[in-house]
Amino acid sequence: MNLPNNPKPEQPNNPLHGIKLADVLETLVKHHGWEKMALKININCFKNDPSIKSSLTFLRKTPWARDKVERLYLQIPKR
């Protein structure tokens, strides 16, 4: 069986293509802070002892929460 050289398809219309979830979270924390993020997205990993590591663990297992985080990220004005 021949496998393509690039196993991941290109996603030219995906605004999050090539952006790591950790980078998304770090940008949101810098822009909003944990407290404001917890108000916008009601999840415990933003409210109780928040950290990038705990949030990544939760968001990787919880598609609905990751979707909300990604949508919040896309609302940040780009420079």
C-alpha positions as CSV (number, residue, x, y, z in Angstrom):
1,M,0.0,0.0,0.0
2,N,1.4,3.4,-1.0
3,L,1.0,6.1,1.7
4,P,1.1,9.8,0.7
5,N,4.1,11.8,1.7
6,N,1.8,14.3,3.5
7,P,-0.6,12.2,5.6
8,K,-2.5,15.3,6.8
9,P,-4.6,17.0,4.2
10,E,-4.1,20.7,3.5
11,Q,-6.8,22.9,5.1
12,P,-6.5,26.3,3.3
13,N,-9.9,27.5,4.6
14,N,-9.4,26.5,8.2
15,P,-8.3,29.6,10.2
16,L,-6.9,27.4,12.9
17,H,-4.8,25.2,10.6
18,G,-1.2,25.0,11.9
19,I,-2.0,26.6,15.3
20,K,-1.4,24.5,18.3
21,L,-4.0,24.3,21.0
22,A,-1.4,25.3,23.6
23,D,-0.8,28.5,21.6
24,V,-4.5,29.2,21.4
25,L,-4.8,28.9,25.2
26,E,-1.7,31.1,25.8
27,T,-3.1,33.8,23.6
28,L,-6.5,33.7,25.3
29,V,-4.9,33.9,28.7
30,K,-2.8,36.9,27.7
31,H,-5.8,38.6,26.1
32,H,-8.6,37.8,28.5
33,G,-7.0,36.2,31.6
34,W,-8.4,33.1,33.4
35,E,-11.2,34.9,35.2
36,K,-12.7,36.4,32.1
37,M,-12.3,33.2,30.2
38,A,-14.2,31.3,33.0
39,L,-17.0,33.8,32.7
40,K,-17.2,33.4,28.9
41,I,-16.8,29.6,28.9
42,N,-18.0,27.9,32.1
43,I,-15.6,25.1,32.6
44,N,-13.9,24.1,35.9
45,C,-10.3,24.0,34.4
46,F,-10.6,27.8,33.9
47,K,-12.2,28.5,37.3
48,N,-10.4,26.2,39.8
49,D,-6.6,26.5,40.0
50,P,-6.3,27.1,36.2
51,S,-3.2,26.1,34.2
52,I,-2.3,25.5,30.6
53,K,-1.5,21.9,31.3
54,S,-4.9,21.0,33.0
55,S,-6.8,23.0,30.4
56,L,-5.0,21.1,27.6
57,T,-5.8,17.8,29.1
58,F,-9.5,18.7,29.5
59,L,-9.9,20.3,26.1
60,R,-8.3,17.4,24.2
61,K,-10.9,15.0,25.7
62,T,-13.9,17.4,25.4
63,P,-14.7,18.4,21.9
64,W,-17.6,20.8,22.8
65,A,-15.3,22.8,25.2
66,R,-12.5,22.9,22.6
67,D,-14.9,24.2,20.0
68,K,-15.9,27.0,22.4
69,V,-12.3,27.9,23.1
70,E,-11.4,27.9,19.4
71,R,-14.4,30.2,18.6
72,L,-13.3,32.5,21.4
73,Y,-9.8,32.6,20.0
74,L,-11.1,33.5,16.6
75,Q,-12.9,36.5,18.0
76,I,-9.7,38.1,19.1
77,P,-8.8,40.9,16.7
78,K,-5.6,40.0,14.8
79,R,-2.8,42.6,14.5
